[in-house]
Amino acid sequence: MTKIDERKNIIVSLKSNYGERKKGIDKRIQYLKGMTILDLVLTTFCGGIVLLSIILEPLGYEFFKWQKMGLLTILSLSFILRLPEEIFELKLLKHLRNISDKSDFLGIDKLNSDLKIIVDKLNKKLKYNRLIIPLAIIILVLGFIQVLSENLNPYWNYAKIPVLLFFGMIVIRFYNVNKKLNKNIMETEKYCS
């Protein structure tokens, strides 16, 4: 097996959010583009409103009342959890398509081992998200109580802190993984061409 084939196997080992890859790579990329755009729009809309309500309420602006944000917070949580994984999968599938007819080059071993570490971390979602999952559960429970109690949840104001921590951790994790993944892909494609 060549090193480029080993790289392809590493990419294919990524567990998808949407099940097994039975369709061709181009159809899979097209489907993932659509889902990524949809989740990006919904995350930006829902998450933006939630963050605006948290930030603007202490300043005296009440365009969006925090007391009515229970359901929107739950929705933004579900959208933002999937979005980074979809983006990473889309990048890796495009990379797989780009290297499909390429050959080995000097230094591919190091790039392959780095990519394997990234993909292994992405596949171990529970272990890798040890801090994010408890925050998500706290936010979900408080959000459901807020929705079901018709805005009478006395603890809902305290949910702002876990929500901000949650969004911050997701963004920081996305930035770090995306930076490593982009560097690895660009290095490989630079030497492959």
C-alpha positions in Angstrom: 0.0 0.0 0.0 1.3 3.4 -0.9 1.5 6.3 1.6 -1.2 8.2 -0.4 -3.5 5.2 -0.1 -2.8 5.1 3.6 -3.9 8.8 3.7 -7.1 8.0 1.9 -7.8 5.2 4.4 -7.3 7.7 7.3 -9.8 10.1 5.7 -12.3 7.4 5.1 -12.0 6.3 8.7 -13.7 9.5 9.9 -17.1 8.7 11.3 -19.7 10.7 9.6 -22.7 12.5 11.3 -24.9 11.1 8.5 -24.0 7.4 8.5 -22.1 5.3 6.0 -20.8 6.7 2.8 -22.8 4.6 0.2 -23.0 7.3 -2.4 -20.1 8.5 -4.6 -17.8 11.1 -3.2 -19.2 13.9 -5.3 -22.7 13.3 -4.2 -21.5 13.1 -0.6 -19.7 16.5 -1.0 -22.8 18.1 -2.5 -25.0 16.8 0.3 -22.6 17.9 3.0 -22.3 21.4 1.4 -26.1 21.8 1.6 -26.3 20.6 5.2 -23.4 22.8 6.2 -24.9 25.9 4.6 -28.3 25.1 6.3 -26.7 24.5 9.7 -24.5 27.6 9.3 -27.5 29.8 8.6 -29.5 28.3 11.4 -26.6 28.5 13.9 -25.9 32.1 12.9 -29.6 33.1 13.2 -30.4 31.2 16.5 -27.1 31.6 18.1 -26.8 35.3 17.1 -30.2 36.1 18.7 -29.3 34.2 21.9 -25.9 35.9 22.2 -27.4 39.3 21.4 -30.0 38.8 24.2 -27.3 37.9 26.7 -25.0 40.8 25.7 -27.6 43.5 25.2 -29.8 42.9 28.2 -27.3 44.2 30.8 -26.9 47.3 28.6 -30.6 48.1 28.8 -31.5 47.0 25.3 -34.3 44.4 25.3 -34.8 43.6 21.6 -34.7 40.0 22.5 -35.7 39.2 26.1 -33.6 36.5 27.7 -36.6 35.1 29.6 -38.1 34.0 26.2 -34.9 32.4 24.8 -35.4 28.9 26.2 -36.4 27.2 23.0 -34.1 29.2 20.8 -31.2 28.3 23.1 -32.0 24.6 22.7 -32.2 25.0 19.0 -28.9 26.9 18.7 -27.3 24.2 20.8 -28.3 21.4 18.4 -27.2 23.3 15.3 -23.8 24.4 16.6 -22.9 20.9 17.8 -23.2 19.5 14.3 -21.7 22.4 12.4 -17.9 21.9 13.1 -18.1 18.2 12.4 -19.8 18.8 9.0 -17.2 21.4 8.0 -14.3 19.0 8.9 -15.9 16.1 7.0 -16.5 18.3 4.0 -12.9 19.5 4.0 -11.6 15.9 4.3 -13.8 14.7 1.5 -12.8 17.5 -0.8 -9.2 16.7 0.0 -9.8 13.0 -0.7 -11.1 13.9 -4.1 -8.1 16.2 -4.8 -5.5 13.5 -3.9 -7.3 10.6 -5.6 -4.9 10.4 -8.5 -1.7 11.7 -6.8 1.4 9.8 -5.8 3.7 9.7 -2.8 6.2 12.4 -1.9 8.9 13.0 0.6 7.4 13.9 4.0 4.0 12.4 3.6 4.6 10.0 6.6 4.6 12.9 9.0 1.6 14.5 7.4 -0.3 11.2 7.5 0.5 10.6 11.2 -0.6 14.2 12.0 -3.9 13.6 10.1 -4.4 10.3 11.9 -4.2 12.1 15.2 -6.7 14.7 14.1 -9.2 12.1 12.7 -8.8 10.0 15.8 -9.7 12.9 18.0 -12.7 13.7 15.8 -13.9 10.1 16.0 -13.7 10.1 19.8 -16.4 12.7 20.3 -17.4 11.7 23.9 -13.8 11.7 25.2 -12.9 14.9 23.2 -16.0 16.8 24.4 -15.7 16.0 28.1 -16.3 19.6 29.1 -18.8 20.5 26.4 -21.2 17.6 27.1 -22.0 18.5 30.7 -22.5 22.2 29.7 -24.9 21.1 26.9 -26.8 18.9 29.4 -27.1 21.8 31.9 -28.3 24.2 29.2 -30.8 21.7 27.8 -32.3 21.0 31.3 -32.5 24.7 32.1 -33.9 25.4 28.7 -36.6 22.7 28.9 -37.6 23.9 32.4 -37.8 27.5 31.0 -40.0 26.4 28.1 -42.2 24.2 30.1 -42.6 26.5 33.1 -43.8 29.4 30.9 -40.8 31.7 31.8 -41.1 31.2 35.6 -37.8 29.3 36.0 -35.8 31.3 38.7 -32.5 29.7 37.5 -32.8 30.7 33.9 -30.8 33.9 34.4 -27.9 31.8 35.6 -28.0 29.8 32.3 -26.2 32.8 30.6 -22.8 31.7 32.0 -23.0 28.1 30.7 -24.3 29.3 27.3 -21.4 31.7 26.9 -18.9 29.1 28.0 -20.5 26.5 25.7 -20.3 28.8 22.6 -16.8 29.9 23.5 -15.5 26.3 23.9 -17.1 25.3 20.6 -15.5 28.2 18.8 -12.1 27.7 20.3 -12.2 24.0 19.6 -13.3 24.6 16.0 -10.5 27.2 15.5 -7.8 24.9 16.8 -8.8 21.8 14.9 -9.6 23.8 11.7 -6.1 25.4 11.8 -4.3 22.1 12.1 -6.5 20.4 9.5 -6.1 23.3 7.0 -2.3 23.3 7.5 -2.1 19.5 7.0 -4.3 19.6 3.9 -2.5 22.5 2.3 0.9 21.0 2.9 -0.1 17.7 1.3 -1.8 19.3 -1.7 1.2 21.6 -2.2 3.6 18.6 -2.5 1.1 16.4 -4.4 0.7 18.7 -7.3 
